[in-house]
Amino acid sequence: MLGSVVSVAELTGYIKDKLESDGFLKQICVKGEISNFIFHRSGHMYFTLKDETSQIKTVMFRGANMRLDFKPENGQKVLVTGNISVYEGSGNYQLYALTMRRDGVGDLFLQYAALKRKLLAEGLFDEAHKKPLPALPSKVGVITSANGAAVRDMINVATRRCPSVQLVLYPAQVQGAGTEESIIKAIDCFEERYPVDVIILGRGGGSIEDLWGFNGERLARRIFRAKTPIVSAVGHETDFTIADFVADKRAPTPSAAAELTVPDLRSLRQGLDYKTDKLISAEEALLKGGRDELNGFLKRLSRANVESLFRLKGERLKGVSGRLTSLNPLSVLSRGYSVALKENKAVKTVKEVAVGEEIEVRLADGKIQTKITQIEEIKNERKDV
């Protein structure tokens, strides 16, 4: 069929038929190390089987993996029996596993576990050494690949949450030989030349080999010595590296790291408005309470002043009354004296009356009508001293 035109589906189907008709590939046992392991909610298992130079995608359906006597994990060396075919949706050939048994633990996983135990025993993972993240950073340092999806995700999240926060990118190597050294240089740069408030160390997910640069001892100790808080966001939520354990904070993804480090301006404003309203309400309540207390005090003070004024006026009135009483002629009469009246006017001198006239004598308890029969004038004698 030289020169004939076929569709992609036809070509893929043809390759699939060839693979499935090959007797060697129908029942084959493959030895390798598990990486990129995913246990899907459907019950199926998806992982990569690899050795030093090659890898093959592998799937083990729920019905087959229910017969396993162990829990597969990344780094395990296994023997997988199954057949080779093509998944037409992606055009990828893969191993469809029917049985799987352990064949030891991968070298990288053993190294990872040994270093983790060592650093844990030295206290590098202790919470007591974790530095708090700044609440309102102005500069956030980002160590990741300049071309990866991780940096775009962090920029999008940071811009949405707080446009005023400045992201400073150090484009580091995040996979393969030289990764550990590149990241250490990035941390040195931020701490010695371009200071920032917090550092995000991140990249997307991958196999244990892809993330191996974040499992180095030198990097772990450099993170531990850092004066700037460091957030590790390496891989996906299920991926854990040594850098995650020693960092001041671990985020499940780079996007989550941006959310942890960059404040949400809208939430801050809402919180500020809420606290302002509470402060105003508290101030108004305090002022009202103060006014009520002052008014009560003024009322009590007013009553006390009135009562004091009444007492003072009463004392003065008593004094005036006493003086008036002492000046009242009737008071004099009560002491045994009397007063002579002529035509209702007091007689002050004998010259105002004559013998034979009738006058009235007023006493304390009454009056007497009398007739003058004799008048005698008494001369006042004055002696000069």
MARVEXLO-856990 format. One line per field, with one value per residue (C-alpha): residue number from 1; residue in one letter; chain; x negated, y negated, z. Coordinates in nm, 2 decimals, always signed. Example, Ala and Ser with C-alpha at 12.3 -4.5 7.8 and 13.67 -1.06 7.14 Angstrom:
BEGIN
voke <- [1 2]
drense <- [A S]
vexlum <- [A A]
c1 <- [-1.23 -1.37]
c2 <- [+0.45 +0.11]
c3 <- [+0.78 +0.71]
***
This chain:
BEGIN
voke <- [1 2 3 4 5 6 7 8 9 10 11 12 13 14 15 16 17 18 19 20 21 22 23 24 25 26 27 28 29 30 31 32 33 34 35 36 37 38 39 40 41 42 43 44 45 46 47 48 49 50 51 52 53 54 55 56 57 58 59 60 61 62 63 64 65 66 67 68 69 70 71 72 73 74 75 76 77 78 79 80 81 82 83 84 85 86 87 88 89 90 91 92 93 94 95 96 97 98 99 100 101 102 103 104 105 106 107 108 109 110 111 112 113 114 115 116 117 118 119 120 121 122 123 124 125 126 127 128 129 130 131 132 133 134 135 136 137 138 139 140 141 142 143 144 145 146 147 148 149 150 151 152 153 154 155 156 157 158 159 160 161 162 163 164 165 166 167 168 169 170 171 172 173 174 175 176 177 178 179 180 181 182 183 184 185 186 187 188 189 190 191 192 193 194 195 196 197 198 199 200 201 202 203 204 205 206 207 208 209 210 211 212 213 214 215 216 217 218 219 220 221 222 223 224 225 226 227 228 229 230 231 232 233 234 235 236 237 238 239 240 241 242 243 244 245 246 247 248 249 250 251 252 253 254 255 256 257 258 259 260 261 262 263 264 265 266 267 268 269 270 271 272 273 274 275 276 277 278 279 280 281 282 283 284 285 286 287 288 289 290 291 292 293 294 295 296 297 298 299 300 301 302 303 304 305 306 307 308 309 310 311 312 313 314 315 316 317 318 319 320 321 322 323 324 325 326 327 328 329 330 331 332 333 334 335 336 337 338 339 340 341 342 343 344 345 346 347 348 349 350 351 352 353 354 355 356 357 358 359 360 361 362 363 364 365 366 367 368 369 370 371 372 373 374 375 376 377 378 379 380 381 382 383 384 385]
drense <- [M L G S V V S V A E L T G Y I K D K L E S D G F L K Q I C V K G E I S N F I F H R S G H M Y F T L K D E T S Q I K T V M F R G A N M R L D F K P E N G Q K V L V T G N I S V Y E G S G N Y Q L Y A L T M R R D G V G D L F L Q Y A A L K R K L L A E G L F D E A H K K P L P A L P S K V G V I T S A N G A A V R D M I N V A T R R C P S V Q L V L Y P A Q V Q G A G T E E S I I K A I D C F E E R Y P V D V I I L G R G G G S I E D L W G F N G E R L A R R I F R A K T P I V S A V G H E T D F T I A D F V A D K R A P T P S A A A E L T V P D L R S L R Q G L D Y K T D K L I S A E E A L L K G G R D E L N G F L K R L S R A N V E S L F R L K G E R L K G V S G R L T S L N P L S V L S R G Y S V A L K E N K A V K T V K E V A V G E E I E V R L A D G K I Q T K I T Q I E E I K N E R K D V]
vexlum <- [A A A A A A A A A A A A A A A A A A A A A A A A A A A A A A A A A A A A A A A A A A A A A A A A A A A A A A A A A A A A A A A A A A A A A A A A A A A A A A A A A A A A A A A A A A A A A A A A A A A A A A A A A A A A A A A A A A A A A A A A A A A A A A A A A A A A A A A A A A A A A A A A A A A A A A A A A A A A A A A A A A A A A A A A A A A A A A A A A A A A A A A A A A A A A A A A A A A A A A A A A A A A A A A A A A A A A A A A A A A A A A A A A A A A A A A A A A A A A A A A A A A A A A A A A A A A A A A A A A A A A A A A A A A A A A A A A A A A A A A A A A A A A A A A A A A A A A A A A A A A A A A A A A A A A A A A A A A A A A A A A A A A A A A A A A A A A A A A A A A A A A A A A A A A A A A A A A A A A A A A A A A A A A A A A A A A A A A A A A A A A A A A A]
c1 <- [+0.00 -0.28 -0.16 +0.18 +0.33 +0.45 +0.61 +0.44 +0.70 +0.63 +0.26 +0.29 +0.52 +0.28 -0.01 +0.21 +0.30 -0.07 -0.17 +0.12 +0.05 -0.32 -0.35 -0.66 -0.45 -0.14 -0.28 -0.59 -0.76 -0.93 -1.17 -1.19 -1.14 -0.81 -0.78 -0.50 -0.27 +0.10 +0.38 +0.69 +1.03 +1.16 +0.93 +0.69 +0.32 +0.11 -0.27 -0.59 -0.82 -1.18 -1.55 -1.87 -1.80 -1.44 -1.08 -0.74 -0.40 -0.21 +0.15 +0.29 +0.67 +0.87 +0.95 +0.58 +0.44 +0.69 +0.49 +0.17 +0.02 -0.17 -0.11 -0.31 -0.51 -0.75 -1.10 -1.01 -1.17 -0.91 -0.85 -0.54 -0.37 -0.14 -0.10 -0.20 +0.07 +0.15 +0.39 +0.55 +0.67 +0.31 +0.13 -0.11 -0.21 -0.20 -0.23 +0.10 +0.01 +0.18 -0.05 -0.32 -0.56 -0.83 -1.19 -1.37 -1.36 -1.50 -1.84 -1.72 -1.44 -1.69 -1.91 -1.61 -1.50 -1.85 -1.90 -1.56 -1.63 -1.97 -1.84 -1.54 -1.77 -1.98 -1.66 -1.66 -1.29 -1.19 -0.91 -1.11 -1.34 -1.06 -1.05 -0.71 -0.61 -0.57 -0.21 -0.25 -0.56 -0.65 -0.90 -0.87 -1.16 -1.07 -1.32 -1.20 -1.23 -1.16 -0.97 -0.77 -0.40 -0.48 -0.60 -0.30 -0.07 -0.24 -0.23 +0.14 +0.22 +0.00 +0.14 +0.50 +0.44 +0.23 +0.10 -0.13 -0.35 -0.67 -0.77 -1.14 -1.23 -1.56 -1.55 -1.71 -1.76 -1.50 -1.57 -1.87 -2.24 -2.33 -1.99 -2.10 -2.39 -2.17 -1.91 -2.18 -2.31 -1.96 -1.92 -2.26 -2.16 -1.84 -2.01 -2.33 -2.25 -1.87 -1.70 -1.33 -1.08 -1.01 -1.14 -0.93 -1.12 -0.91 -0.84 -0.58 -0.53 -0.75 -0.91 -1.15 -1.43 -1.28 -1.26 -1.59 -1.77 -1.55 -1.66 -2.02 -2.19 -2.37 -2.05 -1.87 -2.14 -2.14 -1.77 -1.81 -2.07 -1.87 -1.77 -1.48 -1.17 -1.15 -0.83 -0.89 -0.64 -0.79 -0.57 -0.21 -0.03 -0.14 -0.51 -0.74 -1.11 -1.38 -1.34 -0.97 -1.06 -1.34 -1.17 -0.98 -0.66 -0.55 -0.29 -0.13 -0.16 -0.33 +0.01 +0.07 -0.27 -0.17 +0.16 -0.04 -0.29 -0.09 +0.19 +0.53 +0.58 +0.96 +0.98 +0.74 +0.97 +1.28 +1.11 +1.00 +1.35 +1.49 +1.24 +1.30 +1.67 +1.62 +1.38 +1.63 +1.91 +1.70 +1.60 +1.97 +2.07 +1.78 +1.89 +2.25 +2.16 +1.94 +2.22 +2.47 +2.23 +2.16 +2.53 +2.59 +2.31 +2.44 +2.79 +2.65 +2.43 +2.73 +2.94 +2.66 +2.61 +2.98 +2.99 +2.68 +2.83 +3.15 +2.96 +2.76 +3.07 +3.25 +2.97 +2.97 +3.35 +3.33 +3.08 +3.29 +3.60 +3.42 +3.31 +3.66 +3.81 +3.57 +3.68 +4.05 +4.22 +4.44 +4.13 +4.03 +4.38 +4.35 +4.07 +4.30 +4.29 +4.58 +4.63 +4.86 +5.06 +5.24 +5.45 +5.28 +4.94 +4.68 +4.63 +4.25 +4.24 +4.46 +4.49 +4.72 +5.00 +5.18 +5.36 +5.71 +5.65 +5.73 +5.46 +5.43 +5.17 +5.07 +4.94 +4.82 +5.16 +5.40 +5.46 +5.58 +5.77 +5.65 +5.69 +5.39 +5.42 +5.06 +4.75 +4.40 +4.11 +3.78 +3.47 +3.18 +2.85 +2.53 +2.19 +1.89 +1.61]
c2 <- [+0.00 -0.23 -0.59 -0.52 -0.76 -0.64 -0.82 -0.84 -0.60 -0.35 -0.37 -0.34 -0.04 +0.13 +0.09 +0.22 +0.53 +0.59 +0.57 +0.78 +1.05 +1.08 +1.39 +1.25 +0.96 +1.15 +1.30 +1.12 +1.06 +0.72 +0.63 +0.26 -0.01 -0.18 -0.56 -0.81 -0.57 -0.67 -0.48 -0.61 -0.64 -0.38 -0.12 -0.11 -0.16 -0.37 -0.39 -0.39 -0.09 -0.19 -0.09 -0.28 -0.38 -0.33 -0.34 -0.21 -0.32 -0.05 -0.01 +0.25 +0.27 +0.31 +0.67 +0.77 +0.55 +0.68 +1.00 +0.82 +0.92 +0.58 +0.21 +0.08 -0.24 -0.46 -0.32 +0.05 +0.29 +0.54 +0.81 +0.74 +1.00 +0.89 +0.80 +0.50 +0.30 -0.05 -0.29 -0.43 -0.76 -0.88 -0.65 -0.53 -0.17 -0.04 +0.27 +0.41 +0.58 +0.90 +0.99 +0.81 +0.92 +0.74 +0.76 +0.54 +0.16 -0.09 -0.24 -0.60 -0.53 -0.37 -0.68 -0.90 -0.71 -0.69 -1.07 -1.14 -0.93 -1.11 -1.46 -1.38 -1.25 -1.57 -1.79 -1.96 -1.89 -2.01 -2.27 -2.47 -2.57 -2.68 -3.05 -3.22 -3.36 -3.74 -3.86 -4.14 -4.07 -4.33 -4.11 -3.73 -3.54 -3.25 -2.97 -2.76 -2.71 -3.02 -2.82 -2.58 -2.59 -2.64 -2.99 -3.09 -2.95 -3.14 -3.47 -3.42 -3.35 -3.63 -3.89 -3.80 -3.82 -4.13 -4.31 -4.53 -4.24 -4.21 -3.86 -3.82 -3.51 -3.33 -3.09 -2.78 -2.43 -2.21 -1.87 -1.66 -1.69 -2.02 -2.09 -2.09 -2.34 -2.57 -2.59 -2.66 -2.94 -3.09 -3.09 -3.25 -3.52 -3.61 -3.62 -3.81 -4.03 -4.07 -4.04 -3.93 -3.88 -3.51 -3.25 -3.00 -2.69 -2.50 -2.30 -2.07 -1.70 -1.42 -1.09 -1.03 -1.09 -1.42 -1.55 -1.40 -1.74 -1.84 -1.54 -1.64 -1.68 -2.00 -2.16 -2.05 -2.20 -2.53 -2.56 -2.50 -2.78 -3.03 -3.35 -3.41 -3.20 -2.93 -2.76 -2.43 -2.35 -2.06 -1.83 -1.75 -1.70 -1.34 -1.41 -1.46 -1.56 -1.62 -2.00 -1.98 -1.85 -2.10 -2.41 -2.65 -2.56 -2.30 -2.37 -2.09 -2.27 -2.59 -2.76 -2.68 -2.83 -3.16 -3.16 -3.09 -3.37 -3.65 -3.81 -3.84 -4.22 -4.19 -3.98 -4.22 -4.51 -4.32 -4.24 -4.60 -4.73 -4.48 -4.58 -4.95 -4.90 -4.72 -4.99 -5.27 -5.07 -5.03 -5.40 -5.50 -5.27 -5.41 -5.77 -5.69 -5.52 -5.82 -6.07 -5.87 -5.86 -6.23 -6.32 -6.10 -6.28 -6.62 -6.53 -6.42 -6.72 -6.95 -6.79 -6.83 -7.20 -7.27 -7.10 -7.29 -7.62 -7.55 -7.48 -7.80 -8.01 -7.85 -7.95 -8.30 -8.32 -8.21 -8.48 -8.75 -8.62 -8.63 -8.99 -9.09 -8.93 -9.12 -9.44 -9.37 -9.59 -9.30 -9.11 -9.40 -9.40 -9.03 -9.11 -9.33 -9.66 -9.86 -10.13 -10.44 -10.51 -10.82 -10.80 -10.47 -10.64 -10.57 -10.84 -10.91 -11.22 -11.38 -11.68 -11.50 -11.45 -11.67 -11.62 -11.50 -11.33 -10.96 -10.73 -10.36 -10.15 -9.85 -9.54 -9.20 -9.04 -9.33 -9.71 -9.95 -10.28 -10.53 -10.90 -11.13 -11.29 -11.40 -11.46 -11.47 -11.54 -11.37 -11.56 -11.36 -11.44 -11.42 -11.40 -11.47 -11.24]
c3 <- [+0.00 -0.09 -0.11 +0.05 +0.30 +0.64 +0.93 +1.28 +1.42 +1.14 +1.20 +1.57 +1.53 +1.30 +1.54 +1.82 +1.62 +1.55 +1.92 +2.04 +1.78 +1.88 +2.08 +2.27 +2.40 +2.50 +2.82 +2.93 +3.27 +3.31 +3.59 +3.69 +3.95 +4.03 +3.98 +3.93 +4.11 +4.12 +4.29 +4.11 +4.29 +4.04 +4.20 +3.90 +3.94 +3.70 +3.72 +3.53 +3.53 +3.47 +3.48 +3.43 +3.07 +2.98 +3.11 +3.01 +3.12 +3.31 +3.42 +3.65 +3.67 +3.98 +3.93 +3.90 +4.18 +4.43 +4.44 +4.55 +4.89 +4.93 +4.87 +4.57 +4.63 +4.44 +4.45 +4.48 +4.25 +4.11 +3.86 +3.65 +3.43 +3.16 +2.79 +2.57 +2.38 +2.27 +2.44 +2.13 +2.31 +2.35 +2.10 +2.37 +2.41 +2.76 +2.98 +3.10 +3.43 +3.54 +3.83 +4.03 +4.30 +4.49 +4.38 +4.64 +4.70 +4.45 +4.53 +4.51 +4.76 +5.00 +4.98 +5.04 +5.34 +5.50 +5.46 +5.60 +5.91 +5.95 +5.93 +6.15 +6.42 +6.40 +6.45 +6.11 +6.08 +6.43 +6.45 +6.70 +6.41 +6.17 +6.10 +6.07 +5.74 +5.71 +5.72 +5.47 +5.25 +4.99 +4.80 +4.74 +4.60 +4.36 +4.28 +3.99 +3.62 +3.41 +3.15 +3.37 +3.45 +3.82 +3.78 +3.57 +3.83 +4.11 +3.91 +3.84 +4.20 +4.34 +4.09 +4.17 +4.55 +4.58 +4.27 +4.48 +4.60 +4.39 +4.27 +4.21 +4.00 +4.01 +3.71 +3.86 +3.73 +3.89 +3.73 +3.64 +3.73 +3.88 +4.03 +4.39 +4.32 +4.12 +4.40 +4.66 +4.45 +4.42 +4.80 +4.84 +4.59 +4.77 +5.11 +5.00 +4.70 +4.65 +4.99 +4.99 +5.27 +5.19 +4.94 +4.75 +4.63 +4.38 +4.07 +3.92 +3.99 +3.85 +3.93 +4.21 +3.96 +3.84 +4.20 +4.31 +4.32 +4.61 +4.81 +4.85 +5.19 +5.10 +4.99 +5.31 +5.53 +5.33 +5.37 +5.75 +5.77 +5.58 +5.76 +5.52 +5.56 +5.29 +5.16 +4.98 +4.70 +4.51 +4.30 +4.37 +4.69 +4.73 +4.65 +4.95 +4.93 +5.19 +5.11 +5.21 +5.56 +5.64 +5.49 +5.72 +5.55 +5.30 +5.04 +4.84 +4.51 +4.38 +4.35 +4.71 +4.80 +4.64 +4.84 +5.16 +5.11 +4.93 +5.13 +4.98 +4.95 +4.93 +5.25 +5.43 +5.33 +5.45 +5.77 +5.82 +5.75 +6.00 +6.27 +6.19 +6.24 +6.56 +6.68 +6.59 +6.77 +7.08 +7.08 +7.04 +7.32 +7.54 +7.47 +7.54 +7.86 +7.95 +7.87 +8.08 +8.37 +8.34 +8.32 +8.63 +8.81 +8.71 +8.83 +9.17 +9.19 +9.10 +9.38 +9.63 +9.53 +9.56 +9.90 +10.01 +9.88 +10.07 +10.39 +10.35 +10.27 +10.56 +10.80 +10.66 +10.69 +11.05 +11.12 +10.96 +11.13 +11.46 +11.40 +11.29 +11.59 +11.81 +11.64 +11.66 +11.92 +12.02 +12.12 +12.35 +12.50 +12.58 +12.81 +13.03 +12.84 +12.70 +12.44 +12.45 +12.14 +12.04 +11.74 +11.66 +11.66 +11.92 +12.18 +12.18 +12.41 +12.68 +12.47 +12.23 +12.50 +12.76 +13.09 +13.04 +12.70 +12.66 +12.52 +12.45 +12.62 +12.43 +12.62 +12.50 +12.56 +12.50 +12.53 +12.80 +12.75 +13.00 +13.08 +13.15 +13.49 +13.53 +13.31 +13.45 +13.21 +13.30 +13.22 +13.08 +13.26 +13.05 +13.20 +12.98 +13.02]
***
